[in-house]
Amino acid sequence: MNIPDGVYLLSSAADTVISRLIRFGTGGHHGHLSVIILEEGLIKSYSFARRRWSTPLDGAFVEEGRDRYTVEGGHCSSLALFSLPKEVQARVPKRLESLRPELENCLYNLPDAVANSVGLRVRSRTAHTCVSYCALMLGLDRQRHVVGLRDVLRAARAKMVYRGSVVGLESFTGRRFWEGDSAFYSHRLPKSEAVATVIASQSRSIARIIREHLT
C-alpha cells in the first residue's frame, strides 16, 4: 500500500535500558515519538534523541536514519505510524523551517523526561524531549494537558495506520528510510568519554533550564 506524501507521527519502542525505563514510568507501549515527513519516495524522521548510540542521555535535535529502528542497531521492538488531519499537517513544514536553527542549538531536557512519568512538565525553550519537540511542531506546546506521548497523539487527533517493524513500515508506505545519521553507530565513544559527555551535556541543559526559570 502506498500512502500519500505528508506529515505523520511515528512512535517506537527500543530494547534499551532508557526506553524500558520510559515505558515503565509512563505505562505506555512506546516511549519515543518522531515527526515523519513522507516525500518523493523517502521517509524523513525528525526528533530529539541521543546523538550517538554510546551516549543515551546526550541528546539533541536529530534527523533519524533507518539504523535507529533496526534490530541489528537499535533493537526496536515495534513501530506505529499515525496519520494526522490536514490542518495539523499544514503547520509542520513551516514551523520546522523557521525553528530549525534554534532547535539545532537545543539540548535534551532530562528533567522534563523524568517529570513526564508522573504527569508533570518542566518546560524549556532551549531544551526538549521527543514529546515536547513533536508538540512544538504540531502547535500543541502551549496546551497544558499535553504532557506525555499519548497526550500528543490525542490532541493531534492522530490515527494509527500501521504497526509493526521497520521493514513492514517501508513496504506499507512504499518508501525507504534515508540514511540521515549513518554515523550514529560508527561514532561510538570509549565508556569513560561517553560518561563524561553525558554529564557535561546534562549539566549544560539543567543550567539552561534553571536560568530560564529564574529570569
QUIWOZI-V926407 format. One record per helix or strand of 3 or more residues. SS is the DSSP state (helix for helix, strand for strand). FROM is the first residue (numbers start at 1). TO is the last residue. If there is no record, write none. Layout:
SS:FROM:TO, SS:FROM:TO
This chain:
strand:6:14, helix:17:26, strand:32:39, strand:42:50, strand:59:64, helix:66:69, strand:76:83, helix:86:103, helix:110:116, helix:130:137, helix:149:155, strand:159:164, helix:166:173, helix:183:186, helix:191:214
